[in-house]
């Protein structure tokens, strides 16, 4: 399933995202030389509807069309088939960001491909790994890490002072690459926003110019560090909607406007409209059900039981059904 190239295919710098499958034929790993041998590893289109990473990569490579890259660059262009129709992934496909080494979905062909990518990159000893994403709700640009390590924090802070540490879900690119080199996931807002493309382009370029990542601590003034403590899902048997709708669970309109805001105890997030049960699945880092730790119902109202900060809450029904409603975070103070 994996194409491996040692040069840029003709038209790659100008092809629209929808044309990548026709140009490449499938997921493709491209190795390009640079003045420093240890490569930067960049993954784009892990989800086919998250286009900012590829557009940023195109823009960055155009800058170096007629000159050497500052260091070698390895690029994995992932779900080009789903990109044709602007979907996260296609029916019958695995989610490409849930099947990297460490996944609980072993045995799938996509998992074997991701293992191949990681094995190849181990041999090339990359200086760092960047996985570039978009999200569907209202969120700031931020970076995610899977190890609270000084080099990882420096790499993340180069993109944003807002940094999120998480260890769930399993099988994500950054967690697999964290065993190889400092690795981050960067979240660049919604697709189609020019600022997101420009920010990601400049971040890739800055990362190519890294000599090495510092090992000294990041100043507490330079980073706001959060820990994702739970994943919120709506069970498939529970109907839902936003605002004044007929559904088992009615969530507040503009729920995604609450992302990255610290919510006090007693915040109303929705209402139950029938006697359906369960309402929400809230699972922590140990995959334990912890609904009652964060939420309760007071009559019909869904209330928070403790302060927390949401992230990636979305209004997109497809993403909610395929993945989750969003995540709960708490501040993590550096040691």
C-alpha positions as CSV (number, residue, x, y, z in Angstrom):
1,X,0.0,0.0,0.0
2,X,2.9,2.4,0.6
3,X,4.7,4.3,-2.2
4,X,8.3,5.3,-1.4
5,X,9.9,8.0,-3.5
6,X,13.3,9.7,-3.4
7,X,12.3,12.9,-5.2
8,X,9.3,15.1,-5.7
9,X,6.8,13.8,-8.2
10,X,6.1,16.2,-11.1
11,X,3.2,18.6,-10.3
12,X,3.2,17.9,-6.6
13,X,3.9,21.5,-5.7
14,X,0.9,22.7,-7.7
15,X,-1.7,19.8,-7.6
16,X,-4.9,20.5,-5.6
17,X,-5.5,18.2,-2.7
18,X,-8.3,16.5,-4.6
19,X,-5.8,15.5,-7.3
20,X,-3.3,13.8,-5.0
21,X,-4.8,10.3,-5.4
22,X,-4.6,10.6,-9.1
23,X,-1.0,11.8,-8.9
24,X,0.4,9.5,-6.2
25,X,-2.0,6.5,-6.4
26,X,-2.0,6.0,-2.6
27,X,-0.2,6.8,0.7
28,X,3.3,8.0,-0.2
29,X,6.5,8.5,1.8
30,X,8.9,11.0,0.1
31,X,12.6,11.5,1.1
32,X,14.3,14.7,0.0
33,X,18.0,15.6,0.6
34,X,19.1,18.7,2.5
35,X,22.3,20.4,3.8
36,X,21.9,18.5,7.1
37,X,21.5,14.7,6.8
38,X,19.2,14.0,9.8
39,X,15.7,14.6,8.3
40,X,12.7,16.4,9.6
41,X,9.7,14.0,9.4
42,X,6.4,15.6,8.4
43,X,3.0,13.9,8.1
44,X,0.1,15.5,6.4
45,X,-3.4,14.4,5.4
46,X,-3.6,11.8,8.2
47,X,-7.3,12.7,7.9
48,X,-8.4,13.4,4.3
49,X,-10.4,16.5,5.1
50,X,-7.6,18.2,7.1
51,X,-5.9,20.0,4.2
52,X,-3.8,22.7,5.9
53,X,-0.7,20.5,6.4
54,X,-0.4,19.6,2.7
55,X,-1.1,23.2,1.5
56,X,1.6,24.5,4.0
57,X,4.0,21.8,2.8
58,X,3.4,22.9,-0.8
59,X,4.0,26.5,0.0
60,X,7.2,25.8,2.0
61,X,8.6,23.6,-0.8
62,X,8.0,26.2,-3.4
63,X,10.3,28.5,-1.4
64,X,13.1,26.0,-1.9
65,X,12.2,25.0,-5.5
66,X,15.6,26.2,-6.8
67,X,17.8,25.8,-3.7
68,X,18.8,23.2,-1.2
69,X,16.6,22.5,1.9
70,X,18.3,23.4,5.2
71,X,18.1,19.7,6.2
72,X,16.8,16.5,4.7
73,X,13.0,16.2,4.8
74,X,10.9,13.0,4.8
75,X,7.2,13.6,4.1
76,X,4.3,11.1,4.6
77,X,1.2,12.1,2.5
78,X,-1.3,9.8,4.1
79,X,-5.0,9.4,3.2
80,X,-5.0,10.8,-0.3
81,X,-8.1,8.6,-1.2
82,X,-10.3,10.3,1.4
83,X,-8.9,13.7,0.4
84,X,-10.5,13.3,-3.0
85,X,-14.0,13.7,-1.4
86,X,-12.9,15.7,1.6
87,X,-13.7,13.1,4.2
88,X,-11.8,12.2,7.4
89,X,-11.7,8.6,6.2
90,X,-13.8,6.5,3.8
91,X,-16.2,3.8,4.7
92,X,-14.3,0.6,5.1
93,X,-11.1,2.4,5.9
94,X,-9.5,2.7,9.3
95,X,-8.9,6.1,10.9
96,X,-5.3,6.8,9.8
97,X,-4.6,8.4,13.1
98,X,-5.6,5.5,15.3
99,X,-3.5,2.7,13.7
100,X,0.1,3.7,14.3
101,X,2.3,1.4,16.5
102,X,0.7,1.2,19.9
103,X,-2.8,0.9,18.4
104,X,-5.4,-1.4,19.8
105,X,-6.5,-2.0,16.2
106,X,-3.7,-4.5,15.2
107,X,-4.3,-6.7,12.2
108,X,-5.6,-4.0,9.9
109,X,-3.7,-3.3,6.7
110,X,-3.4,0.3,7.6
111,X,-1.6,-0.6,10.9
112,X,0.9,-2.7,8.9
113,X,1.6,0.3,6.7
114,X,2.1,2.7,9.6
115,X,4.5,0.2,11.2
116,X,6.5,0.2,7.9
117,X,6.7,4.0,8.0
118,X,7.9,4.0,11.5
119,X,10.5,1.3,10.8
120,X,11.8,3.3,7.8
121,X,12.1,6.5,9.8
122,X,13.9,4.8,12.7
123,X,16.7,4.0,10.3
124,X,16.9,7.6,9.1
125,X,17.2,9.0,12.7
126,X,15.0,12.1,12.3
127,X,15.7,15.3,14.3
128,X,11.9,15.7,15.0
129,X,8.5,14.7,13.8
130,X,5.5,16.9,13.0
131,X,2.0,15.7,12.4
132,X,-0.2,18.5,11.0
133,X,-3.9,18.6,11.7
134,X,-7.0,20.7,11.5
135,X,-10.1,20.5,13.8
136,X,-13.8,21.2,13.2
137,X,-14.6,23.3,16.2
138,X,-13.4,26.7,17.4
139,X,-10.0,26.2,18.9
140,X,-6.8,28.2,19.1
141,X,-3.7,27.0,17.3
142,X,-1.9,24.6,19.7
143,X,0.6,21.8,19.9
144,X,0.2,18.3,21.4
145,X,2.9,16.1,22.9
146,X,2.8,12.6,24.4
147,X,5.8,12.9,26.6
148,X,6.5,15.7,29.1
149,X,10.1,16.1,28.1
150,X,12.1,19.3,27.6
151,X,12.9,18.7,23.9
152,X,9.3,17.9,23.2
153,X,8.2,21.0,25.0
154,X,10.7,23.2,23.0
155,X,9.5,21.7,19.8
156,X,5.8,22.4,20.7
157,X,6.5,25.9,22.0
158,X,8.1,26.8,18.7
159,X,4.5,26.5,17.3
160,X,2.4,27.8,20.2
161,X,2.6,28.6,23.9
162,X,-0.6,26.5,24.3
163,X,0.6,22.8,24.7
164,X,-1.6,19.8,25.4
165,X,-0.2,16.5,26.8
166,X,-2.2,13.4,26.1
167,X,-1.9,9.6,26.1
168,X,-5.4,8.8,24.7
169,X,-6.5,7.9,22.1
170,X,-4.0,5.2,21.2
171,X,-2.5,4.7,17.8
172,X,-1.7,8.3,16.9
173,X,1.2,9.3,14.8
174,X,2.9,11.5,17.4
175,X,2.8,8.8,20.1
176,X,4.4,6.3,17.7
177,X,7.1,8.7,16.7
178,X,7.8,9.8,20.3
179,X,9.8,6.5,20.6
180,X,12.0,7.7,17.7
181,X,12.5,11.4,18.2
182,X,10.9,14.5,19.7
183,X,7.4,14.5,18.2
184,X,4.4,16.8,18.1
185,X,0.9,17.1,16.7
186,X,0.0,20.6,15.7
187,X,-3.6,21.8,15.4
188,X,-4.0,24.6,12.9
189,X,-7.7,25.6,13.3
190,X,-10.3,24.9,10.7
191,X,-9.4,23.8,7.1
192,X,-9.6,26.6,4.6
193,X,-8.1,29.4,6.8
194,X,-5.1,31.1,5.2
195,X,-3.6,31.9,8.5
196,X,-3.5,28.2,9.4
197,X,-1.6,27.5,6.2
198,X,0.8,30.3,6.8
199,X,1.4,29.3,10.4
200,X,2.1,25.7,9.5
201,X,4.3,26.7,6.6
202,X,6.5,28.9,8.8
203,X,6.6,26.2,11.5
204,X,7.8,23.6,9.0
205,X,10.4,26.0,7.8
206,X,11.6,26.9,11.3
207,X,11.9,23.2,12.2
208,X,14.0,22.6,9.1
209,X,16.4,25.2,10.4
210,X,16.8,23.6,13.9
211,X,20.3,22.6,14.7
212,X,19.2,20.6,17.7
213,X,16.4,20.8,20.3
214,X,17.5,22.2,23.7
215,X,17.5,19.9,26.7
216,X,17.1,22.6,29.3
217,X,13.6,23.3,30.7
218,X,11.2,25.6,28.9
219,X,10.5,28.7,30.9
220,X,7.1,28.6,32.6
221,X,6.4,32.0,31.1
222,X,6.7,30.5,27.6
223,X,4.2,27.7,27.7
224,X,0.7,26.9,29.0
225,X,0.6,23.2,29.6
226,X,-2.6,21.2,29.8
227,X,-3.3,17.5,30.3
228,X,-6.1,15.8,28.4
229,X,-7.8,13.8,31.2
230,X,-10.9,12.4,29.5
231,X,-12.6,11.7,26.1
232,X,-16.3,12.5,25.7
233,X,-18.4,10.4,23.4
234,X,-22.1,10.1,22.7
235,X,-23.2,6.5,22.6
236,X,-24.6,5.5,19.2
237,X,-28.0,4.7,20.5
238,X,-28.4,8.3,21.9
239,X,-29.8,10.9,19.5
240,X,-28.4,14.4,20.0
241,X,-28.6,17.9,18.6
242,X,-27.7,21.5,19.5
243,X,-30.2,24.1,20.8
244,X,-33.9,23.6,20.6
245,X,-34.2,20.2,18.9
246,X,-36.1,17.0,19.6
247,X,-33.4,14.5,20.8
248,X,-32.3,12.4,23.7
249,X,-29.6,14.9,24.5
250,X,-29.8,18.6,23.6
251,X,-26.4,20.3,23.9
252,X,-26.0,24.1,24.2
253,X,-25.7,26.0,20.9
254,X,-22.2,27.1,20.1
255,X,-20.7,24.4,22.3
256,X,-17.4,24.7,20.5
257,X,-17.1,28.3,21.7
258,X,-16.3,26.8,25.1
259,X,-13.1,25.2,23.9
260,X,-10.0,26.3,25.8
261,X,-12.1,28.2,28.4
262,X,-11.9,27.1,32.0
263,X,-15.4,26.2,33.0
264,X,-16.5,26.6,36.6
265,X,-18.4,23.9,38.5
266,X,-22.1,24.1,37.7
267,X,-21.8,25.1,34.0
268,X,-24.8,24.0,32.0
269,X,-23.8,22.1,28.8
270,X,-27.1,20.6,27.8
271,X,-30.4,19.0,28.7
272,X,-31.8,15.5,28.5
273,X,-35.0,15.2,26.5
274,X,-36.1,11.6,27.2
275,X,-35.4,8.7,29.5
276,X,-32.6,7.3,27.3
277,X,-29.6,6.0,29.1
278,X,-26.6,6.3,29.0
279,X,-26.2,9.9,28.0
280,X,-22.5,10.4,27.6
281,X,-19.5,8.2,27.7
282,X,-16.6,9.9,29.5
283,X,-13.4,7.8,29.7
284,X,-10.1,8.6,31.4
285,X,-6.5,7.8,30.5
286,X,-7.0,4.3,32.0
287,X,-10.1,3.8,29.8
288,X,-12.3,3.9,32.9
289,X,-15.8,5.4,32.8
290,X,-15.7,8.6,34.8
291,X,-18.9,10.4,33.8
292,X,-19.8,11.1,37.4
293,X,-16.4,12.7,38.1
294,X,-17.1,15.5,35.7
295,X,-20.8,15.7,35.1
296,X,-24.2,15.2,36.7
297,X,-27.8,15.8,35.8
298,X,-29.9,18.2,37.9
299,X,-33.4,17.4,36.6
300,X,-33.0,17.7,32.9
301,X,-29.9,19.9,33.0
302,X,-26.4,18.5,32.3
303,X,-24.0,20.2,34.7
304,X,-20.3,20.1,35.3
305,X,-19.2,18.9,38.7
306,X,-15.7,20.3,38.8
307,X,-13.7,22.9,36.9
308,X,-12.1,21.7,33.6
309,X,-11.3,23.1,30.2
310,X,-12.8,21.5,27.0
311,X,-10.9,21.1,23.8
312,X,-11.9,20.1,20.3
313,X,-15.6,20.1,21.2
314,X,-17.3,20.0,17.8
315,X,-20.7,20.6,16.2
316,X,-19.9,18.2,13.3
317,X,-22.2,15.2,13.7
318,X,-20.1,13.0,11.4
319,X,-16.9,13.6,13.5
320,X,-18.9,13.1,16.7
321,X,-20.1,9.7,15.5
322,X,-16.8,8.6,14.0
323,X,-14.6,9.9,16.8
324,X,-15.8,11.9,19.8
325,X,-17.6,15.0,21.0
326,X,-14.3,16.4,22.4
327,X,-11.9,16.2,25.3
328,X,-11.6,17.5,28.9
329,X,-8.4,19.0,30.1
330,X,-6.8,20.2,33.3
331,X,-3.8,22.5,33.8
332,X,-0.5,20.5,34.2
333,X,2.1,22.4,36.2
334,X,5.7,21.6,35.2
335,X,7.8,20.1,37.8
